[in-house]
Amino acid sequence: MNVLIAVDQADFARAIANFVVNHTWKPDTKFIIMSVVKPTKLNKTLAVLPGPLLDEIEEKQFAAARELVHKTANSIKQKLAEQEIEEIVIEGFPNEDLVAYARENAIDMIVMGSHGRTEIGRLFLGSVSMAVISHAPCSVAIVHLDKLEEQETAADGVAERALTGSHKS
């Protein structure tokens, strides 16, 4: 069995890792942990920045994604040491590239977070989750944050906005 685990936020990555290690899997199950980094150069806000600065931002995004994927893999390896685990970070669009990877690599299940990032978005499934559910060639398991994680994530967002002066939610 091939299971694609999509991660892009630390809070959801922890919840997804907990979901994975607390379920029973066939002995030959392979876990592919993937993060898809959106192209920096296509971000309208960042597109006005000089090329070298964009490159630096992009490299930091990739480094953060690699670290998140690696930490998630290590969390899973601690409990499922016998399972094969692959780590992948690519540039692209999550809603398209997760589905394409699943089609091209005989993925049997995708595990991902629900991803509501704004106050309103937390009430609904995220657009990436909806796109993957709608187009994936396999089953999709959506992992929600538990109440404690939701409170911690909300508190982290308030603290970050206070530190950065941002008023977006």
N, C-alpha and C positions, 0 to 999 in steps of 0.2 A: 504494500500500500504506500502511495506517495501523498504526503500531506504538505501543502504549501501554507506557511505561516507568514502572514503579511504584518509588518510592524512599521510604525512611523512616529509613535509617541511613547515616551518611557512609561507613562501610567498604564496605557493599554498594553504595552509589551509585557509588563509584570502580570497583568490580569490574564493575558493570553498564555503566558508561560505557566501560570497556575492552573488554567483550564487544561492545558496539554498534559501536564504531569499528574493531574488528578483523574485522568481517564485511562481506560484500558485500551491498548493498541496491539495489533498483531505483532509477533516477534520480528517480522521482516519490514516493519514500517520505517520509511525514510522520511525525515523531516527536512524541508527546505525552508529556511528562514530568509525572507526577502524584504528589502526596503527599496521603494522606488522613489528616487529624488527627482522632483520636478525641475525642468531646465530653468536655470536662473536667468538666462538671457531672454526668455519669453515672459518674464515677470514685468508687467508694464511699469510698476513703481521703480524697480531696480534697473530697467533698461537704459535710463538716462545716466547711469554711473559709468566711469571710464572702464575700459576692458580689463585692465589688470585688477581693479577692485572687484569687478564681477567674478573674475577667475578665483580670487581669494575667497569671496563669499561662497562660491560653488564648492571649492575644496573643503571649506569648513563644514558645509552641509553634508558632503560625502563622508568626511571624517566622523561627524556626529552619527550619521546613518550606519557606518561600519561599526562604530562602538556599540550602538543600540542593538544591532543584529548579533554582534559577538556576545554581549551581555545576556541577551535572550537565549542564545545557543548554550551558554554556560549554565544558565538557570535550568534549562531542560536536561542537559547532560548530567547534572548532579543527581537527578532522580531516574533518568532513563539512559544510563550509561551504555547500555548495549545497543541502543538505536543509532542508526547512521544519521548524522546531521550535517547539512550543507549550508553555507552562509553565502548570500548573494546580495549585492547592492548594485542597482542599475540606475541610469538616468532615463526618465520617461514620464509617462502619465499613469498613475496607479490604476485608475479605472480601466484603462485599455491594456496595460502591460501585465497586470496580474491575470487577467482573463487569457491573454495571448500565451503567457507562460504555461498556464494550466492546460490549454489546448495542445501546445507543442511538446509537453513533457509528461503526458499521461498522469496528470494529477487527479487523485481520487477525492480529495477534500481540500477546501481552502478554509483556514481559520483566521479571522480578522476581528478587529474592534469595531464597535458601532460608530465611533467618531463624531459625535456631536460636539463641536468646539465652541459654539456660542451658546448663550443662555437659551435661545429658542432652539438651536440645533440639538441640544441635549434631549429635547422632547421627541425628536425624530431620528430616524436612521440617517447617517451621512450620505452624501451624494455618491461617494466612492463605493460605500457598502451597497447601496441600492443598485449601482451599475454592475458590480460584481455579481450580486445575487441574480440580477436579471439576465446576465449574459454568460455566466460561467458554465462550462461543460460538465460540472460536477457539483456535489453538495457543498454548501457554504455554511460554516458555523460562525455565528456572530456572537462575540463575547462582549458583555456589558460590564462596566465598572460596578463594583459593589458600592453600597452607600458610603462606607468609610472612604474608599478611594475617590468617590465623587466629591466628598467634602474636602479632602486633601487637595484634589486637583483645583477645585474652585478657590480654595484659600491660596494656593500657589499662584493662580491667575491674578487674584486681587493684589497679592504682594508684588508680583512682577509689574503690574500696571502702575502701582504706587512708586516703584523704583525707577521705571522708565518714563513715567509721566504719560503713558498711553491711556486713552479712555475707551479703547475698543474692548469688546468682550469676546 
